[in-house]
């Protein structure tokens, strides 16, 4: 039983040596290339245009989503807050007493 929990002890040893080797930086990284800002801007705008292109299915989904949101806004704008509260209160009045909390005490 004691063999199951016995350990060798001591710290772990790694296969690599503890000395860290530093890499030499290449000469290219030291020399900075001069880039024309207009070329960089054009590349960026081309990438953005490529991202903005949507498939017909995506376009149809966006259109349906927009229509649904518009319909929901019109539905909410029909009634004022006061009218919604009155309707909700009348709905609660129409419910049966079954959902009321019963009396707990048997002595009274």
C-alpha positions in Angstrom: 0.0 0.0 0.0 2.8 2.4 0.8 4.3 1.7 -2.7 1.3 3.5 -4.3 2.0 6.8 -2.7 5.8 6.8 -2.6 7.6 9.3 -4.8 11.2 9.9 -5.8 11.4 13.3 -4.2 13.4 16.3 -5.4 12.6 18.7 -8.1 11.7 18.0 -11.7 14.5 17.9 -14.3 14.0 19.2 -17.8 15.6 17.8 -20.8 17.0 21.1 -22.1 19.7 22.9 -20.4 18.8 25.9 -18.2 20.9 28.3 -20.3 18.8 30.5 -22.6 20.1 31.1 -26.1 19.5 34.5 -27.6 18.6 34.8 -31.2 20.4 37.2 -33.4 18.2 39.8 -35.0 18.4 39.9 -38.7 19.4 43.1 -40.5 16.1 43.3 -42.2 14.3 44.0 -39.0 16.6 46.9 -38.3 16.0 48.5 -41.6 12.5 50.0 -41.7 10.8 49.9 -45.1 9.2 53.2 -46.1 5.6 52.6 -47.1 3.5 55.0 -49.0 0.4 55.8 -46.8 -1.9 56.0 -49.8 -1.0 52.4 -50.8 -1.7 51.2 -47.3 -5.1 53.0 -47.3 -6.1 51.5 -50.6 -5.2 48.0 -49.4 -7.2 48.6 -46.2 -10.3 49.8 -48.1 -10.1 46.8 -50.5 -10.1 44.5 -47.5 -13.1 46.3 -46.0 -15.0 46.1 -49.2 -14.4 42.4 -49.4 -15.7 42.0 -45.9 -18.9 44.1 -46.6 -20.0 41.8 -49.5 -22.8 39.6 -48.3 -24.4 36.6 -49.9 -28.0 36.7 -51.0 -29.0 34.6 -48.0 -27.3 37.1 -45.6 -29.0 40.0 -47.4 -32.4 38.2 -47.1 -31.8 37.5 -43.5 -30.9 41.1 -42.7 -34.0 42.4 -44.6 -36.3 40.0 -42.7 -34.7 41.0 -39.4 -35.2 44.7 -40.2 -38.9 44.1 -41.1 -39.5 42.1 -37.9 -37.9 44.9 -35.8 -40.0 47.6 -37.5 -43.2 45.5 -36.9 -42.3 45.1 -33.3 -41.7 48.8 -32.9 -45.0 49.7 -34.4 -46.7 47.1 -32.1 -45.1 48.7 -29.0 -45.9 52.2 -30.1 -49.7 51.5 -30.4 -50.4 51.7 -26.6 -49.0 54.0 -24.0 -47.5 52.7 -20.8 -50.7 53.5 -18.9 -52.9 51.6 -21.3 -50.6 48.6 -21.1 -50.8 48.7 -17.2 -54.5 48.8 -17.4 -54.7 45.9 -19.7 -52.4 43.9 -17.5 -54.4 44.7 -14.4 -57.6 43.6 -16.1 -55.9 40.4 -17.2 -54.8 39.7 -13.6 -58.4 40.4 -12.4 -59.8 37.8 -14.8 -57.6 35.0 -13.5 -59.1 32.6 -11.0 -58.3 32.6 -7.3 -56.5 29.3 -7.7 -53.1 31.0 -8.0 -53.5 33.0 -4.8 -51.3 32.0 -1.8 -53.4 30.0 0.7 -53.5 30.8 4.4 -50.9 28.8 6.3 -52.1 29.0 9.9 -54.8 26.5 10.8 -55.7 28.1 14.1 -57.1 31.3 12.8 
